[in-house]
Amino acid sequence: MSMLISFTGAQSSGKTTLLKECKSALNGEWCYVDEVTRYVRKRYGEQINEGGTDMTQLLIINNHIENTYLPRVMPNNHYEGVILDRCILDGVVYTEWLYENGKVSKWVYDYSRKVFKRLISKMDIIFYTDPSIPIKDDGERSTSKKFRDEIIKKFNTYIKKNNMPVVVVKGSVKERMKTILENIGNDR
């Protein structure tokens, strides 16, 4: 069975950059799933970040379910594995923040926690991107430092409280890629 790997972390911490680098460095040996949050915004027109709603989070959580299970059941999967831009850890962290700030219902938050508990054990490696990178405004992600700091705190709490295969990647893109390639066994 192929590996299931994900990047995780607060907005503007380098996840998408690292996914692009992996695509280049691993020469098509892996299947890649681009970030679900922007997909939900573009496909369904739903608000993201601090503006998330019940519908936003349900679409995101359900997308994480699909991204976790679908690659494992694809026939004739010839890839080394699948690398996700985000995983269920992101889904539960952002949903919790939205619940605590009155943006989503308790049942949506409870649903995200149940899905998190079910899916997190399916992950082989979760690369947590160190959030020391300055926020860049790309027109979609939140540029609120307060929001980002609160999300980072939630990630750190979840990582400490749950037994997950988390590897912190930090430093320059080159240093981060070295850590990634060493951990997936492709240290070229």
Buried (B, 14 or more C-beta within 10 A) or exposed (E): EBBBBBBBBBBBBBBBBBBBBBBEBBEEEBBBBEBBBBBBBEEEEBEBBBEBBBBBBBBBBBBBBEBBEEBEEEEEBEBBBBBBBBBBBBBBBBBBBBBEEEBBBEEBBEBBBEBBEEBBEEBBBBBBBBBEBEBEEEEEBBBBEEBBEBBBEBBEEBBEEBEBBBBEBBEEBEEBBBBBBEBBEBEE
